Amino acid sequence: MTWLKQRCLALGLVLLVSAIVARPEASYAAPAASSDPVFGVASGTTDDDGDMTPTGNGKFTIDDRVYVGKSIGRSVAGLAATCFTGDLRSVEEWSLESAKMAGTHESMVTIKSDHGALTLRLRGQMEQFTASGNWQIVKSTGGCSDLDGEGKYTASYSSAKNGLNFKLTFDGQTES
């Protein structure tokens, strides 16, 4: 391609981009998704202790510990609030150090609402009887299927007669 043709092609592209920027209605961008804050609290008790496996050097894993309970979600938009409100089941995996009870934590939390179900992945760190990290919606069904989102969570654990209790607090943004 000659130098003159290259310059004409470059000028033509600049003019085309300028026209689209000057007239945004001419562009074919998809409409922006609506974004809403969400805040929630969940609580539950141990339904299955899972399997504890020593891994050496004072460390161990706990696989498939299950908590069941309820979740209550609040947000500006009704859909996010109703999808984060319902029966909760959390299947957890831990990799911990015995003396400090510190280490990594990952959970798959399923919230079944009247409108559908959400599955959140929680990943974070545990220090003694608290955990914190990030959550992300990894699956959504039914009337909640358009919902996507992520945020931060904190969790606390305590002993009870019927097993361990937990309280989970989460906040973040959802998009639909």
C-alpha positions as a printed NumPy array, in Angstrom:
array([[  0.   ,   0.   ,   0.   ],
       [  1.369,   3.382,  -0.945],
       [  2.025,   6.136,   1.544],
       [ -0.879,   8.248,   0.198],
       [ -3.374,   5.352,   0.421],
       [ -2.291,   4.645,   4.019],
       [ -2.833,   8.31 ,   4.966],
       [ -6.278,   8.379,   3.285],
       [ -7.301,   5.151,   5.08 ],
       [ -6.107,   6.55 ,   8.447],
       [ -7.957,   9.832,   7.848],
       [-11.115,   7.938,   6.898],
       [-10.979,   5.903,  10.131],
       [-10.454,   9.052,  12.214],
       [-13.485,  10.698,  10.574],
       [-15.624,   7.57 ,  11.14 ],
       [-14.676,   7.373,  14.823],
       [-15.263,  11.123,  15.216],
       [-18.733,  10.793,  13.686],
       [-19.679,   7.985,  16.079],
       [-18.366,   9.898,  19.1  ],
       [-20.194,  13.05 ,  18.003],
       [-23.436,  11.11 ,  17.44 ],
       [-23.578,   8.358,  20.111],
       [-27.012,   7.285,  18.868],
       [-25.252,   6.049,  15.731],
       [-23.236,   3.544,  17.745],
       [-24.679,   0.115,  18.379],
       [-23.676,  -0.335,  22.031],
       [-25.873,  -2.518,  24.198],
       [-27.836,  -0.751,  26.932],
       [-25.988,  -0.531,  30.23 ],
       [-26.954,  -3.037,  32.913],
       [-28.513,  -1.637,  36.045],
       [-26.331,  -1.907,  39.123],
       [-27.681,  -2.035,  42.667],
       [-26.055,  -2.332,  46.081],
       [-26.909,  -5.396,  48.144],
       [-26.421,  -6.041,  51.847],
       [-27.36 ,  -9.215,  53.674],
       [-27.051, -11.262,  56.815],
       [-27.208, -15.044,  57.017],
       [-27.094, -17.355,  60.002],
       [-27.103, -21.09 ,  60.453],
       [-25.898, -24.143,  62.302],
       [-23.781, -27.164,  61.375],
       [-25.694, -29.819,  59.463],
       [-22.622, -31.961,  58.67 ],
       [-19.195, -31.656,  60.342],
       [-17.396, -32.743,  57.161],
       [-14.097, -34.601,  57.095],
       [-11.005, -33.424,  58.97 ],
       [ -7.692, -34.53 ,  57.464],
       [ -4.268, -33.807,  59.016],
       [ -1.834, -32.59 ,  56.345],
       [  1.314, -32.441,  58.513],
       [  3.248, -29.717,  60.355],
       [  0.248, -28.815,  62.534],
       [ -2.007, -28.157,  59.552],
       [ -5.266, -29.797,  58.553],
       [ -8.134, -29.496,  56.105],
       [-11.849, -29.67 ,  56.721],
       [-13.746, -30.688,  53.61 ],
       [-17.489, -30.572,  52.964],
       [-18.616, -29.031,  56.253],
       [-22.259, -28.028,  55.733],
       [-24.154, -25.199,  57.422],
       [-27.887, -24.64 ,  56.938],
       [-29.919, -21.59 ,  57.887],
       [-31.567, -18.451,  56.55 ],
       [-30.371, -15.435,  54.605],
       [-31.977, -11.994,  54.502],
       [-30.912,  -9.644,  51.701],
       [-31.539,  -5.937,  51.455],
       [-30.893,  -3.708,  48.49 ],
       [-32.244,  -0.702,  46.651],
       [-33.843,  -2.93 ,  43.991],
       [-36.432,  -5.554,  44.863],
       [-35.008,  -8.399,  42.761],
       [-31.607,  -8.445,  44.478],
       [-33.224,  -8.296,  47.913],
       [-35.659, -11.144,  47.186],
       [-33.014, -13.336,  45.518],
       [-30.668, -12.966,  48.504],
       [-33.482, -13.84 ,  50.957],
       [-34.329, -17.469,  51.646],
       [-33.059, -20.84 ,  52.822],
       [-29.291, -21.058,  52.914],
       [-26.948, -24.022,  52.532],
       [-23.194, -23.49 ,  52.757],
       [-20.689, -26.228,  51.859],
       [-17.265, -25.213,  53.107],
       [-13.641, -26.216,  52.72 ],
       [-10.891, -25.048,  55.049],
       [ -7.128, -25.333,  55.094],
       [ -6.032, -24.359,  58.609],
       [ -3.125, -24.324,  61.036],
       [ -4.041, -25.987,  64.37 ],
       [ -2.585, -23.692,  67.001],
       [ -3.705, -20.457,  65.373],
       [ -6.909, -21.678,  63.664],
       [ -5.85 , -19.51 ,  60.749],
       [ -5.767, -20.283,  57.062],
       [ -7.772, -20.223,  53.871],
       [-11.485, -20.709,  53.439],
       [-13.715, -21.421,  50.431],
       [-17.471, -21.942,  50.43 ],
       [-20.236, -22.519,  47.951],
       [-23.327, -20.86 ,  49.41 ],
       [-26.73 , -21.576,  47.875],
       [-29.643, -19.294,  48.697],
       [-33.067, -20.599,  47.642],
       [-35.643, -17.835,  47.442],
       [-39.255, -17.704,  46.275],
       [-37.985, -16.426,  42.906],
       [-35.091, -18.8  ,  42.181],
       [-31.672, -19.705,  43.534],
       [-28.27 , -18.055,  43.775],
       [-24.965, -19.807,  44.315],
       [-22.182, -17.634,  45.718],
       [-18.511, -18.533,  45.941],
       [-16.851, -17.178,  49.08 ],
       [-13.053, -17.105,  49.205],
       [-11.021, -15.662,  52.012],
       [ -8.935, -16.016,  55.133],
       [ -9.812, -17.283,  58.594],
       [ -8.312, -15.885,  61.805],
       [ -9.446, -17.713,  64.952],
       [-13.259, -17.668,  64.793],
       [-13.757, -15.093,  62.031],
       [-13.361, -15.217,  58.272],
       [-13.425, -12.529,  55.606],
       [-12.924, -12.229,  51.894],
       [-14.786, -11.864,  48.614],
       [-18.045, -13.314,  47.29 ],
       [-19.187, -13.711,  43.703],
       [-22.392, -15.041,  42.133],
       [-21.36 , -18.131,  40.163],
       [-24.825, -19.49 ,  39.317],
       [-28.335, -18.069,  39.274],
       [-31.618, -19.727,  38.286],
       [-35.316, -18.978,  37.93 ],
       [-36.358, -15.361,  38.372],
       [-32.869, -14.645,  39.731],
       [-31.121, -15.85 ,  36.549],
       [-30.375, -12.32 ,  35.287],
       [-28.558, -11.418,  38.501],
       [-24.767, -11.167,  38.604],
       [-22.619,  -9.607,  41.298],
       [-19.749,  -9.612,  43.74 ],
       [-18.603,  -8.046,  46.964],
       [-17.051,  -8.595,  50.39 ],
       [-18.104, -10.829,  53.271],
       [-17.3  , -11.41 ,  56.932],
       [-18.234, -14.468,  58.956],
       [-18.053, -15.393,  62.617],
       [-18.269, -18.844,  64.189],
       [-19.195, -19.996,  67.687],
       [-19.933, -23.228,  69.524],
       [-23.45 , -24.349,  70.368],
       [-25.088, -27.494,  71.76 ],
       [-26.238, -28.554,  68.301],
       [-22.898, -27.836,  66.575],
       [-21.173, -24.722,  65.335],
       [-23.182, -21.588,  64.649],
       [-22.188, -19.104,  62.037],
       [-23.19 , -15.581,  61.055],
       [-22.371, -14.274,  57.595],
       [-22.586, -10.625,  56.557],
       [-22.155,  -9.693,  52.908],
       [-22.262,  -6.503,  50.89 ],
       [-21.485,  -5.606,  47.301],
       [-23.021,  -4.773,  43.939],
       [-25.416,  -6.736,  41.777],
       [-26.224,  -6.256,  38.107],
       [-29.241,  -7.398,  36.181]])
